[in-house]
Structures are given as C-alpha cells and as structure tokens.
Amino acid sequence: MGGRARRVRAAAALGVLGVLGLGVFAGRSPAGASTGLDGPVALVATSADVWVASAGNSSLSAFSVARVAPVGSVVARPANGLADPTALAVAGSELWVADRTTSALSVFDAGTGRHRRTVHVARRDLVTPVALAAARGVVWAADAAGTLVALDARTGRVVHVVRPSRANALSSPRALVVVGGRLWVLDEGTASLTILDARTGRLVHVVRPSASRLSAPVGLAAAGRRVYVTNAGSKSLSVFAAVSARRVAVVAAGRDRLDSPWGIAAAAGRVYVTDAAGNALTILDARTGGLVRVLRGAVYHLDDPLAVCVAGPWVWVLNGAGNSISVIGARSLRLERLLG
C-alpha cells in the first residue's frame, strides 16, 4: 500500500490496534527485539513508554523512553475488545483505546499492558470512535458522525453526551485536545474548531474556517497558551490563543516546506510538523513561528511520517509506509535510533 493510500486509510480510521496472546508483557524485550509495527497509524506517550497502534497486524506496541527500545506488545483477543483500534489516550496510569469495529473503548494498564476493562457506550452515540482525549479524570471520545461522549476515567460511566448541531458545527471530528480546562475539537467535515468546557460539555466557542483560514485541517496539538492546527489544504500551520480562541499566526512560508503538513506535536518551545508527502519533519519556534530546521533525507529514514510526539529527550516520528519510528534527539536533531 502506497503512502497516500495509507494516509487515506488512517484518515478514515485515525488509528488501529490489537494482538494475539496474553495481553500482558511477557518481559522486557532486548534492544534488538522486533517492534511488531505493521501499518502504524497512531502513537501516544506516557512518562515511561511510547505506545503505537498498528493497522496491519491489529497490535499495540510499547517502547521504553529511557532505553529507546521495544518493551512488548498487546494482541487482540475477544476479551479485550480489540479488533480494529482507532485512537489512543492516556488517563493516569491507564491507556485507553478506541476500536471502530467493536465500537468499544478498551482500557489497559499503561505500564504492563494488562487489560483492565472494556467500556461499551450506547451504539446510537458511539458507533465509530475516531478520536480520544483525557484530562482531569474525564475521557472524551468522538464518533465519526459527530457525537462527543465524556466518560468518568475511573468507572467508565458516561457523564456527558454532546450531539452535533448547527450551533456547535460538529459533523466529522478528527482530533481532540484538552487545554486550560477546555476541549478543542478539530472537525474535518466543517473545517472548524469546536471548543467546549471539558468538565460540563457546554459550548464555549466555534472557530469557523471563514474567519480562521482553516483549510482541510488534519492535525491538532496544544502547548502552554497556544493551540496548533495543520492545514493540508493550504499547506500551512494555524496558531490560536488557547484562552481567547483568537488566531494569532499562520505559518505558510515556502522556506518552511510545509508541503503536506500532517501530524503535529508541541513541547519545550518548539513545534514539530510532519510532512507526509515530502518525507520531512519541520521544526518551528513555538513563540515566533520562525523556522528552526527542516529534517529530511535518508539519514532520518522518514517514510510517510504521519504522527509525532515528544517523550524524554527524543522526538518520536511514526513512519506509516516505513513501518518504523525515527527517534531524533530534541536538542541534537540527530537520529538516535530507527525502531522498525
């Protein structure tokens, strides 16, 4: 499957997971162990590990942040609710996984991979979960048809349901992030940003494309007082103030080489944007939007980079076509290790 086709598949599912076996790590894997990556589509970091979801073999793989090495994997079995996982989120010590085939939310111990419980939401509200976000004891899940569901992270009980309406501009959510007590929803269908109170689900504001220059938005991230959105349509990065929701900058300079901006992460004063078509990683100054550096070329092994996160002193770039992770030093900007 080519890079473009893989991205289309990821855009529809926004992730996928599963595996065969005990569902618990059998032990710490040696540095040279197989990563188990096959069509990876999503990743998320805890303080100790980076978790990756693979579509090709329906698996979850974990990698040690300290050792930059495989830790183990979790495989699909009837009891853990995994068949075609879609999205990942970390709530406390637990890893939440949304599955678009079973319509379930599976919860695992983020340290051991042990399955703890499977949460089933009413099918009318969560048929095809495509995105997750967690903060302050609440996990938010987005359905492909526009409904948002908030669950108590400890019990799995549904505490709020927000259904799509003209007022909230929800149609086809793609990504979620919680910042400053607010839930930001990137909606692919309306090319809008819907902002809700993360505790009550009350509508706060809608950022519509006409006023914000959003164009086929695909990636969403937040850091400090800023929210960042990648626009595949205009080949740009939109920056918003987290409190006022006002657009404060648009980065679209040709020298930044945002040919196909896709995945995004922000940390420690920098913004990292994957260029899925150009096989590159663009690094920007989070305060000024100025270009820091563009990483590309065979030395980085970037191959259809779809997602990125920062964990420890490393930037972890998920390569969809390469079935690998390029781990790059956040300070040195040199490749530390290729996992895969």
N, C-alpha and C positions, 0 to 999 in steps of 0.2 A: 504494500500500500504506500502511495506517494505521500509526501509531506502535506500537500494541500488536502488530499482526501482524509488524511488522519486528523487534520485540524477541523474539517467539517464534521467528522465523527465526534471529535471532542466538544465541538460547539453544541452539538445536539445532546450529548450526554454530560459533558463537563466533568468527566471522571468515570472510573470504573474499578471495582475490586473484587477479591475473593481468594481461595487456595484449597488444597486437599490435605487433610491431616488433622492434627490435634487442635489447631487454632491457638497453640501456645508455643513460644520459642523453646526449642529443644536445648538451646545453649548459645553461648556467644560464638559467632562464626569467625573463623580465621580471616585475616585480611584478604586473602586470595579467593575467598568463597564466592560462589555465584550470587549475583544480585537478584536474580529472578525477575528482572524487568522485561516486559514484553508488551509494547504499545503503551508506555506510561502516559498518563493524562493529567494527574494531579499530585500535588505534594503539600505537606504541612509540617511545621517543626514544633517540637517540644524543647525543653531546655537540654534534654539528653539525646534525643533522636530526631531524625527526619523520616517521616512516613511518606511512602509513594504508593499510588494506586495504578495498577496496570490493567489495560483493557484486554490485551491479547490473551493472557492466561488467567484473568479474573483473580488477581492477587494483590495483597498488601505486603510491601517490603519495608523493613526498618533499617536505618543506617545510623551508626554511632557518630555523634557530632565530635566527640573528643578524639576518636580514632580514625574518623573518615573511612569507615569500613562497614560492610554488611553486618547486621546483628541477627536477623532472622526474617521469617515471613509467616503470614497467616493465610490459610487457604479456605476456599468456600466449602461449606457443608450445610446440610439442611438446618441444623440447629442455630447457626449464627446469622441466618438471614441474608447471606451474600450470594448474589448471582450476577449482577451487573452494576456494581457500585458506581456512584456518580460524583460524590463530593466528600471532602474531609473537613473536620474541625476538631479542635482540642478544647475540652472543657475541664479544667482542673487536671486531674490525673487520668482522664478518660479521652479516648479517641472515638469520635462519632463519625459514622459512615452512612451516607445516604445511598440507597440502591434503587435504581429506576425500574428494574424488573419486578422485584418483590414489593416495591413501594414502602419498604421498611427503613427504619433508622437503627442500625446496629451499633452497639456500644462495646468497646474493648478497653482493657487496661492498657494505657499508653506505654507502660514500661515493660509488660510481659507479653502483650498480645492476646491475653486470655479474654474470651468472650464473656461479657458480664450480663447483657440482656439485649433483647430486641424490642423496639418500640414500634407499634403499628398505630398510625393515625387514620381517622376515618377516610375512606377512599375518596369521598367527594372533595376532601380538602388537600390530600397529598397522594396523587396518583403517580406522578413522575417527578420526584425530587431532583433538583438540579444544582442547588447551592446550599451551603450551611455557613453559619457564623455563631460564635459563642462568646458570651461576656456576662459577668456578674450573676452566675447561676442560671442563666437562661440560654437555651439553644434555639436559634431561629432557622427554619427550613423553608426554602422557596420551591414551589411547584412550577413546572413548565407552563402551566395555564394561568399563572399569575397570583395564586393564593400564597400567603405567607402564614406560617404556623410557628408560634412560640411555645416552647416546652420547658418545664422545670428540669434542669440538668440532673438533679438528684433522683427524681422519681419518674421522669418521662411523661408526666401529666401535661396535657395541653392547657395552657393558660390564656392564650390569645389566638384568634384566627382573624386575619385581615384578608378580605376578598377583593378582587380587582374591581375598580370603578373608574368612572371618568375623572373623578376628583384626584385619585391617587396615581393615575397613569400606569397602573400595573397591568402588564399584558403577558410578557415573557421574560421573567427575571433571569439574569445570567450570573450575577455575583453579588455577594453581601459582605459588608464590613461594619463593625461596631466601633465608633469613636466618640468620645465625650458624651456617653450615655445615649447616643442616637444610632439608629440602624440606617445605613445607607444602602439602597437597593439600586443596582445598575440594571435597567430594563432594556433588553435588546430589542423588544418589539416596538416600543415607543421612543427608543433612543433617549430616555430620560433618566434622571436620578430621583428616586423617591426617598424621602427622609422621614423616619418615624421615631417616636420616643421608644427606645429599646426596652423600657420597662413596661409601658402600658400599651404600646402599639398605636398610639394616637398619631395621626398625620401631622407632621410639622411643616413640611415644605416639599414642593416638587420643582426640580430644575429641568426645564424643558429644552429641547435642542435648539429652538429658535432663539433663545436668549443666552445659550451657553456654548454654542458652536460644537456640540457633541455630534459626532458623525460615525455611525456604526461602532459604538463603544463596546469594548470586549473585556478590558482588564480594569480592576479596581483595587486600590490599596490605600492605606492611611498611615500617617506617622506624625506625631506631635499635633500641631494645629492645622494640618493640611490633608486633603483627600486628593488622590491622583487617579485619573482615568485615561486609559489608552484608547485612541480612536483609530480603528482600522480604515475607516472611510477617508478621513482627511490626513492620515499619516501624521498624527500629532498626539501630544500629551496635554490634557486639560488639568489645571490645578485649581482647587477650590478651598476656601477657608472653611474649616470644619464647623465653626460656630455660626457664622452668618450664611453659609452656603453660597457665598458670592464667588464668582470666578475671578481669580487673581492673576492667572497667567495661562498662556497657551504656548507650548514649545513645539515648533514645527520647522525650525531652521534646517535647511538642506544639509548643513555640515554635521547635524546630529544623526543623520542617516536613519531616520525613523521610517524606513521603507514599508515595514509591515509590523507596527507595534502591537504586541500581543500580551504576554504576561508581564506583571509588574510587581515590584516589592520596594519598600522604602525603609531605611534604617540608618542610624548613625550619620545623618546629614547627607545621605546620598539616595538617589532614586535609580533603580535598575530596571531597564525595559528590554524585554527580549524582542528581537526582530526575527519573526518566524520564517519569512521568505528569504531574508538576507543572511541567515545563519550568523547572527551577531548579537552582542549584548551592549546596549548603550547605557552609559553611566552619566548621570546628571547631578549637579549640585542641588540639593533639596531646597535651599533658600533662594538661590538666584535663578535656577533653571539652566545655568550655564553648563556647557559640555565639559565633562571631566575626561572621558575617554570612550572610544568605541573598540570593543574587543571582537576580533574576527580572525579567521584563518585557521589552518589545520591544527595549529598548536593547541587551540582550545577545544577542538572536537565538537563544536556546536553544530547540531544537525536537526533542523526544525525545532528550535527551542520554543517550548510552549508555555513554560511556567518557571518561576524563580522565587526563591526565598532566601533569607539571611539567617544563619544559625551558627553560633560561635563566631570565630574569626573568618568564616567562609561564606561565600555566595554560592548557592546550590542552584544550578541551571538544569532543568529537566528537558532532555532531548527526545522529542516524540518519535522521530524517524530513526534516531541513533540507538534507541533502547538503552539509554545511559544517562548519567548525571555528570556534568562537568563541575567539579568543585574548585572554586577560584578564591584565592586569598583576597579578602576585602581591602587590605592595605597594599599588598604587593601587586595585585591584579595579575598574578601568575597562576597558571594551572597547578593545583596541588595534587589532584588525582582525578582520573576518569573511572567512574564506577559503572560497570556495564560491559 
